[in-house]
Amino acid sequence: MLTIEDYYGYLFPKYHPSRVLTLVYQPFAVGTLAILTYNEAKLNTRTRNLFGYILFFISTLLVLILNLATSGKGGIGTFIGICALSGAFGVADAHVQGGMVGDLSYMKPEFIQSFLAGLAASGALTSALRLITKAAFDNSGDGLRKGAILFFAISTFFELLCVVLYAFIFPKIPIVKYFRSKAASEGSKTVSSDLAAGGIRTLPGEANEYTKDTERKGNKQLLLENIDYALDMFLIYTLTLSIFPGFLSEDTGSHSLGTWYALVLIAMYNVWDLIGRYIPLLKCLKLESRKLITIAILSRFLLVPAFYFTAKYGDQGWMIMLTSFLGLSNGYLTVCVLTSAPKGYKGPEQNALGNLLVLFLLGGIFAGVTLDWLWLIGKGW
């Protein structure tokens, strides 16, 4: 939804859509995930993820239908409708993102890396699509709207694909079955229906034999042992979202790129975020030390004055370079934290820890989106 920012900015010029939509989305995402994380050990992960993907599919479809039903008119009614759908996306995201990261945490760290790279790839792909649709329909009267509709249609198809893949293909992959059986043997209660979907039946008594001697650590203890990782996630996303996308799409002045400028910046961020998530695959370039990760994350805060002065006095070349660096460091550090944290824990604990870290990640996004409004001080708003 953020990638078609220019369309919403044109539809609702008075409502600051790039800031409002992220702000509406966040409380739903953080609130839902807090409840889910607290009850994580009792939840059925399969139902949780499927619910999230189906809700994503329905909401994306409704955004498309809303646009067609109102024939692309703006106004407060449409805006409230879009805000409500943004809230639904938040609920869906809490189900899926926490659920999937938790699910993959007790498998291999490479799986988390792929999942996170996929998140960034979706950003890069949506940016590319948006640039193509803008170029294709730029001159026609309601070109923006045609581009946006095509865009939603493609997104809706992708969401449907996710539902099908997660429901029917994913549980049957041999390596996934292996790790799920292993997690069940370590006393995990969240994987039984996943195993059933993969054709493996667990007997009620069978799981209990293992659970006698494997006491899992509680959420509180896991959090205390990994408080530095949790704060790392929080700070990475607080910084990223206090600059991207609100500041980039509204406060960068006007340049020779015109209406393309914000889109190019967001695309550069997305592409470098994707590249950053692949760097840790090279062992020699992966940060393992907890101290160094935290130092790297704190030093990113120097980007705030850098962006401020570049927006004020700098040229668009510098702005594009800074944005690329913001994306690169964001992707790289996210993967470093989420792949190092679960090491050395048992399956059920890794699942819980994955959920906790995503909760802090979303908390950071919330804080960042809120701080993003501070750029508006002194802008007569």
Sequence and secondary structure as in RCSB ss.txt:
>XXXX:A:sequence
MLTIEDYYGYLFPKYHPSRVLTLVYQPFAVGTLAILTYNEAKLNTRTRNLFGYILFFISTLLVLILNLATSGKGG
IGTFIGICALSGAFGVADAHVQGGMVGDLSYMKPEFIQSFLAGLAASGALTSALRLITKAAFDNSGDGLRKGAIL
FFAISTFFELLCVVLYAFIFPKIPIVKYFRSKAASEGSKTVSSDLAAGGIRTLPGEANEYTKDTERKGNKQLLLE
NIDYALDMFLIYTLTLSIFPGFLSEDTGSHSLGTWYALVLIAMYNVWDLIGRYIPLLKCLKLESRKLITIAILSR
FLLVPAFYFTAKYGDQGWMIMLTSFLGLSNGYLTVCVLTSAPKGYKGPEQNALGNLLVLFLLGGIFAGVTLDWLW
LIGKGW
>XXXX:A:secstr
  TTHHHHHHH TTS HHHHHHHHHHHHHHHHHHHHHHTGGGS HHHHHHHHHHHHHHHHHHHHHHHHHTTT  S
HHHHHHHHHHHHHHHHHHHHHHHHHHHHHHTS HHHHHHHHHHHHHHHHHHHHHHHHHHHHHTTSTTHHHHHHHH
HHHHHHHHHHHHHHIIIIIGGGSHHHHHHHHHHHHTT SS HHHHHHTT    HHHHHHHHTT     HHHHHHH
THHHHHHHHHHHHHHHHHTTHHHHHSS   TTTTHHHHHHHHHHHHHHHHHHHGGGSGGG    HHHHHHHHHHG
GGHHHHHHHHHHH  HHHHHHHHHHHHHHHHHHHHHHHHHTTTTS HHHHHHHHHHHHHHHHHHHHHHHHHGGGG
GTTTT 
